[in-house]
Amino acid sequence: MERRYWMAGVPEINIPIRVRGLSLEERYFDEQSLTTRVTRDFIVIRLSKQVDLENEVHVTNLQTQIGGIYQVSWINTQSEAELYTIGLELLDPEGDIWEPGSIYEGVDLGDDAPTFLLECRRCSRHIHSAVPEADDGSLREGFVIARPCENCKATTGWVYLVEKPVVVEARACDTGEAPAAGPEAVAGGTAAPPDPLRDQRQKGRAPIHLTIKIIRTKYGLPTYDVCQTINVSRTGVYFITEQGYEVGETLKVIVPYHPDSLAIPVPARVVRQDERPGSYEKGVAIQLTPGAIGKA
């Protein structure tokens, strides 16, 4: 795609569309939705289905009844009002899809464009890069974009990382003052003992964002859940999902998961489920067979 225009400066416009393609679970869908940003070569839409990076979908403008083939450039895996924001690159138009007044002729920011910290989901390499295809509202936790990776020698998924400022705390011996009481302090100035469960949960966990596929059996039938990990350890995975799990539930898991790769599911067990206030999502911790991540 010739990145002439930057989606960050494109005003929001809602045009009714019809989208057809395969979901992340490789199931055909036919859905009516709306655009949020429109340029000549790139659009941003919202769907109730997750789709895989670089998959092709057919989009029809319901106002002009003209469509074209688009490729998934990026997606935010964190839904809002049960809808996923998706960036699509135009590959093969069937005519003038958009009316002239709906196409924004933006300005190329060139070298003045802001850069963002991205991490390759396959090799965990970090880069700072401009992301001209994404609007500001989508560049947040859950954002994943297809980009070439020099280490992997392939196009891979890159996740957006929030850069947190480093806070340097002055030591008591440097300032001559006693450190302020933290949230774990109790009456009388005595610090509360550390929570052993919380300490164990943090040990050995790496904040790696991978696509994971969960295979469950409900009412005698297999069901699937494809989502993103928050952190990974040698024997466990913590991920975010909209499905409900039960502690002790047995299942099988593929991590990392990619629909084009062959991987053997490994057994796992649910050990914890956390509610996320103000969200339909839940945090789920599962315990894997030792060495499962390496074998998958």
C-alpha positions as CSV (number, residue, x, y, z in Angstrom):
1,M,0.0,0.0,0.0
2,E,1.3,3.5,-0.9
3,R,0.8,5.2,2.5
4,R,-0.1,8.7,1.2
5,Y,-2.5,9.6,4.0
6,W,-2.3,9.1,7.7
7,M,-5.4,7.7,9.4
8,A,-4.8,9.8,12.5
9,G,-6.0,12.9,10.7
10,V,-9.0,11.3,9.0
11,P,-12.4,12.5,10.4
12,E,-14.9,9.8,11.4
13,I,-17.5,8.9,8.9
14,N,-20.1,6.2,9.3
15,I,-21.1,4.5,6.0
16,P,-23.2,1.3,6.0
17,I,-21.3,-1.6,4.6
18,R,-21.6,-5.3,4.1
19,V,-18.5,-7.5,5.0
20,R,-18.0,-11.1,3.9
21,G,-15.1,-13.4,4.7
22,L,-13.7,-15.9,7.2
23,S,-13.5,-15.2,10.9
24,L,-10.5,-16.1,13.1
25,E,-12.1,-19.4,13.7
26,E,-12.2,-20.0,9.9
27,R,-16.0,-19.7,9.8
28,Y,-17.7,-17.8,7.0
29,F,-19.5,-14.7,8.0
30,D,-21.7,-12.2,6.2
31,E,-22.2,-9.1,8.4
32,Q,-23.6,-5.5,8.0
33,S,-21.6,-2.9,9.8
34,L,-20.3,0.7,9.5
35,T,-17.0,2.4,8.5
36,T,-15.3,4.8,11.0
37,R,-12.6,6.2,8.7
38,V,-12.4,6.2,4.8
39,T,-9.6,7.0,2.4
40,R,-9.0,6.0,-1.2
41,D,-6.8,3.0,-0.3
42,F,-7.6,2.3,3.3
43,I,-10.6,2.1,5.6
44,V,-11.3,1.4,9.3
45,I,-14.4,-0.5,10.2
46,R,-15.9,-2.3,13.2
47,L,-17.0,-6.0,13.2
48,S,-18.5,-8.4,15.7
49,K,-16.1,-11.0,14.4
50,Q,-12.4,-11.2,14.9
51,V,-10.4,-11.8,11.6
52,D,-6.8,-12.8,11.1
53,L,-4.1,-10.5,9.9
54,E,-3.6,-10.5,6.1
55,N,-6.8,-12.3,5.5
56,E,-8.9,-11.0,2.6
57,V,-12.5,-9.9,3.0
58,H,-15.1,-8.4,0.6
59,V,-16.6,-5.1,1.5
60,T,-19.6,-3.5,-0.2
61,N,-20.7,0.1,0.2
62,L,-24.5,-0.3,0.7
63,Q,-25.0,3.3,-0.5
64,T,-23.3,2.8,-3.9
65,Q,-23.7,-1.0,-4.1
66,I,-20.1,-1.2,-5.2
67,G,-17.4,-3.2,-3.4
68,G,-13.9,-4.6,-3.5
69,I,-11.4,-7.0,-2.0
70,Y,-9.6,-5.7,1.1
71,Q,-6.8,-7.2,3.2
72,V,-6.7,-7.1,7.0
73,S,-3.7,-4.8,7.9
74,W,-4.4,-4.5,11.6
75,I,-7.0,-5.3,14.3
76,N,-7.6,-4.3,17.9
77,T,-8.3,-7.6,19.8
78,Q,-9.9,-5.7,22.7
79,S,-13.6,-5.2,21.8
80,E,-15.7,-2.2,22.5
81,A,-19.4,-2.8,22.9
82,E,-18.7,-6.3,21.5
83,L,-17.2,-4.8,18.3
84,Y,-13.6,-5.1,17.0
85,T,-11.9,-2.2,15.2
86,I,-10.2,-3.3,12.0
87,G,-8.0,-1.6,9.5
88,L,-8.4,-2.8,5.8
89,E,-6.1,-2.1,2.8
90,L,-7.8,-2.0,-0.6
91,L,-6.5,-4.7,-3.0
92,D,-9.0,-5.0,-5.8
93,P,-11.8,-2.4,-6.3
94,E,-14.8,-3.3,-8.5
95,G,-15.4,0.4,-9.3
96,D,-15.7,3.7,-7.4
97,I,-16.7,2.2,-4.0
98,W,-17.0,5.5,-2.2
99,E,-18.7,8.7,-3.1
100,P,-16.3,11.6,-3.7
101,G,-17.5,13.5,-0.6
102,S,-16.8,10.6,1.7
103,I,-13.1,10.2,0.8
104,Y,-10.7,12.2,2.9
105,E,-7.6,13.5,1.1
106,G,-5.3,13.8,4.1
107,V,-1.8,15.1,4.4
108,D,1.3,13.0,4.5
109,L,3.2,13.7,7.7
110,G,6.4,12.3,6.4
111,D,9.3,12.5,8.9
112,D,7.2,14.4,11.4
113,A,5.0,11.3,12.0
114,P,5.0,10.0,15.6
115,T,6.5,6.6,16.3
116,F,5.3,3.9,18.6
117,L,6.8,0.9,20.3
118,L,5.9,-2.4,18.7
119,E,6.8,-6.0,19.6
120,C,6.9,-9.0,17.3
121,R,4.6,-11.7,18.6
122,R,6.9,-14.4,17.2
123,C,10.4,-13.4,18.3
124,S,9.6,-10.6,20.8
125,R,11.8,-8.1,18.9
126,H,11.0,-4.4,19.8
127,I,11.0,-1.6,17.3
128,H,9.9,2.1,17.2
129,S,7.9,2.7,14.0
130,A,5.3,5.0,12.6
131,V,1.9,3.4,12.2
132,P,0.2,5.4,9.4
133,E,-2.6,2.9,8.9
134,A,-4.1,3.3,12.4
135,D,-6.3,6.1,13.9
136,D,-5.3,7.4,17.3
137,G,-8.3,5.7,19.1
138,S,-7.1,2.2,18.0
139,L,-3.5,2.5,19.1
140,R,-3.9,1.1,22.5
141,E,-3.7,-2.3,24.3
142,G,-4.9,-5.1,22.0
143,F,-3.6,-3.4,18.8
144,V,-1.9,-5.9,16.4
145,I,-0.6,-5.1,13.0
146,A,1.0,-7.1,10.2
147,R,4.6,-6.1,9.6
148,P,7.8,-7.7,8.1
149,C,10.2,-8.9,10.8
150,E,13.9,-9.0,10.0
151,N,14.6,-11.7,12.7
152,C,11.7,-14.0,11.5
153,K,12.3,-13.3,7.8
154,A,8.5,-13.2,7.4
155,T,5.5,-11.0,7.9
156,T,4.4,-11.4,11.5
157,G,2.0,-9.8,13.9
158,W,3.3,-6.9,16.0
159,V,1.6,-5.7,19.1
160,Y,1.4,-2.2,20.4
161,L,3.3,-1.7,23.7
162,V,2.5,1.1,26.2
163,E,5.7,2.7,27.1
164,K,5.6,3.4,30.9
165,P,7.8,6.1,32.4
166,V,10.6,4.9,34.7
167,V,10.0,6.1,38.3
168,V,13.2,6.4,40.3
169,E,12.6,6.3,44.0
170,A,15.1,8.1,46.3
171,R,16.6,5.9,49.0
172,A,16.3,6.8,52.6
173,C,20.1,7.1,53.0
174,D,20.3,9.6,50.1
175,T,17.5,11.9,51.4
176,G,17.8,11.5,55.1
177,E,14.1,10.8,55.3
178,A,12.2,7.7,56.0
179,P,10.4,6.2,53.0
180,A,6.7,6.9,52.7
181,A,4.4,4.2,53.8
182,G,3.1,2.1,50.8
183,P,-0.3,0.6,50.3
184,E,0.8,-2.5,52.3
185,A,1.6,-0.5,55.4
186,V,-0.6,-1.2,58.5
187,A,-1.4,0.7,61.6
188,G,1.6,1.5,63.8
189,G,3.9,1.9,60.8
190,T,4.6,-1.8,60.4
191,A,4.6,-3.1,56.8
192,A,2.2,-5.9,56.1
193,P,3.8,-9.3,55.2
194,P,4.0,-9.9,51.4
195,D,1.3,-12.0,49.8
196,P,3.0,-15.3,48.9
197,L,0.3,-16.1,46.3
198,R,0.9,-12.8,44.5
199,D,4.7,-13.3,44.7
200,Q,4.4,-16.8,43.2
201,R,2.2,-15.6,40.4
202,Q,4.7,-13.0,39.3
203,K,7.8,-15.2,39.3
204,G,9.0,-16.4,35.9
205,R,6.2,-14.7,34.0
206,A,7.0,-12.8,30.8
207,P,4.6,-10.2,29.4
208,I,4.4,-11.8,26.0
209,H,1.4,-11.2,23.8
210,L,0.7,-14.4,21.7
211,T,-2.4,-15.7,19.9
212,I,-3.7,-18.7,21.8
213,K,-6.4,-21.3,20.8
214,I,-8.3,-23.1,23.5
215,I,-10.2,-26.3,22.7
216,R,-13.0,-27.2,25.0
217,T,-15.7,-29.8,25.2
218,K,-19.1,-28.5,26.0
219,Y,-22.1,-30.8,26.0
220,G,-20.1,-33.4,24.1
221,L,-19.2,-31.0,21.3
222,P,-15.8,-29.2,20.7
223,T,-15.8,-25.5,21.1
224,Y,-13.0,-23.0,20.4
225,D,-11.7,-19.8,21.9
226,V,-9.0,-17.8,20.1
227,C,-7.6,-14.9,22.1
228,Q,-4.5,-13.1,23.3
229,T,-2.1,-14.0,26.2
230,I,-1.1,-11.3,28.7
231,N,1.9,-13.2,30.2
232,V,3.5,-16.6,29.8
233,S,5.6,-18.7,32.1
234,R,7.2,-22.1,31.7
235,T,4.2,-24.0,32.9
236,G,1.3,-21.6,32.6
237,V,-0.5,-19.0,30.5
238,Y,-2.6,-16.0,31.5
239,F,-5.0,-14.8,28.8
240,I,-8.0,-12.5,28.2
241,T,-11.3,-13.9,26.9
242,E,-15.0,-13.1,26.8
243,Q,-15.9,-16.7,27.5
244,G,-16.5,-18.0,31.0
245,Y,-14.3,-20.8,32.4
246,E,-14.5,-22.9,35.6
247,V,-11.6,-23.6,37.9
248,G,-10.5,-27.2,37.5
249,E,-11.9,-27.4,33.9
250,T,-9.7,-29.5,31.6
251,L,-9.0,-28.4,28.1
252,K,-6.4,-28.4,25.3
253,V,-4.4,-25.4,24.1
254,I,-2.3,-24.4,21.2
255,V,0.2,-21.6,22.0
256,P,1.4,-19.8,20.0
257,Y,-1.4,-20.3,17.5
258,H,-1.5,-19.5,13.8
259,P,-4.2,-20.8,11.5
260,D,-1.6,-21.6,8.8
261,S,0.7,-23.6,11.0
262,L,0.4,-27.2,12.3
263,A,0.6,-27.6,16.0
264,I,-0.3,-30.3,18.5
265,P,-2.7,-29.3,21.2
266,V,-1.4,-29.9,24.7
267,P,-3.5,-30.6,27.8
268,A,-4.1,-27.8,30.4
269,R,-6.3,-27.1,33.4
270,V,-7.9,-23.8,34.6
271,V,-6.5,-22.7,37.9
272,R,-8.0,-19.1,38.2
273,Q,-10.5,-16.8,36.6
274,D,-10.4,-13.0,37.3
275,E,-13.2,-10.6,36.6
276,R,-12.3,-7.3,34.9
277,P,-14.5,-4.5,36.3
278,G,-16.4,-2.6,33.6
279,S,-15.7,-5.1,30.9
280,Y,-17.3,-8.3,29.6
281,E,-13.8,-9.8,29.5
282,K,-12.2,-12.1,32.0
283,G,-8.6,-13.0,32.9
284,V,-8.0,-16.8,32.9
285,A,-4.9,-18.6,34.2
286,I,-4.2,-22.1,33.0
287,Q,-1.6,-24.6,33.9
288,L,0.1,-26.5,31.1
289,T,1.9,-29.8,30.9
290,P,5.6,-29.1,31.7
291,G,7.4,-28.0,28.5
292,A,4.1,-27.5,26.7
293,I,5.0,-24.1,25.2
294,G,8.1,-25.4,23.7
295,K,6.3,-28.4,22.1
296,A,3.5,-26.4,20.7
